Amino acid sequence: MKTVINILKGKCSKCEEGDVFIKKGGVFTLQLPKMNEKCPHCNHKFLIEPGYFYGAMYVSYGLTVAEGIIIYLLSSFFITRPVHFFIILSVSAVLLSTTNYKYARIFWIYLFTRKAQNKPELTNSFIREGTKETELP
């Protein structure tokens, strides 16, 4: 449940403290949300490799389809003409596009990164063995 709350808040998947996005975009400002390159709290890099967020497009598509089904079912009680359904679904898809963009990327990050373990002996690049320091591979 904590993971779902952190996804909705847009927090980093490693430390659960830093924000994934710098600013929230909006349909009315005609801007997409601006994403941090690294977490401001733990310095975790969000863009792991080029093309990393191509899969987030599929998540965004799934969100759009789910929202479309819900809006269709709710509006079917009030509207009977197919043209009105099309207009309502089109407008809602455009209005929710920036939200879908944001949450698809956050979900994709959470899907492929693990939360940091609180093991202080493994956070440094060296582990002490008695008096001898050895480097981790």
Secondary structure, 3 states (H helix, E strand, C coil): CHHHHHHHHCECCCCCCCECEEECCECCCCECCEECCECCCCCCECCCCCCCCHHHHHHHHHHHHHHHHHHHHHHCCCCCCHHHHHHHHHHHHHHCHHHHHHHHHHHHHHHHCCCCCCCHHHHCCEEEECCEEEECC
